[in-house]
Amino acid sequence: MADNSKAIKVVCIEDDPEMIELVKLILTRRGYDVIGAVGGEEGLEAIEHIQPDLVLLDLMMPDMDGWEVYQQMKANEQIMHIPVIVVTAKAQSIDKVLGLHIAKVDDYITKPFGPTELLSSVARVLPHAPTATQEILAEETEKPGDVT
């Protein structure tokens, strides 16, 4: 098995285990070490213990919603510096405005999303991301068969 001690660590906080597995599949293929946490409380514990390079955060969760997780992260000096990408099914424009401008999350993507959208968001937020991820940004502009 590969040595992941230097891999970029990502905590994915989501109430749907299948979505966690999808994110793991996409990101581990690009060299990331992805740790899944089911729900907000488990997610906060994982963040405090692991001190990841990035958090992918769902908003709508039953035990503790994503905004509560985000507020607790920003109130904790140990983890307040960790970038957060909100990944949610809430696609209304007001939610995006609240997330990006008022709460100051680092990025926001809505479900359903494709691998390229997730990888592009990670590459924007983490300038030190693996070269393979940075290459995805170049691939986006080179694909002649993409349909919008």
Protein Blocks (a to p, Z undefined) as FASTA:
>chain_A
ZZfklpccdddddfbfklmmmmmmmmmmnopacdddedjklmmmmmmmnopabdcddfbd
fklcfklmmmmmmmpmklmmpccddddfblbfklmmmmmmmnopabdcdddddfklmmmm
mmmmmmmbcfklmmmmmmmmmmmkbcZZ
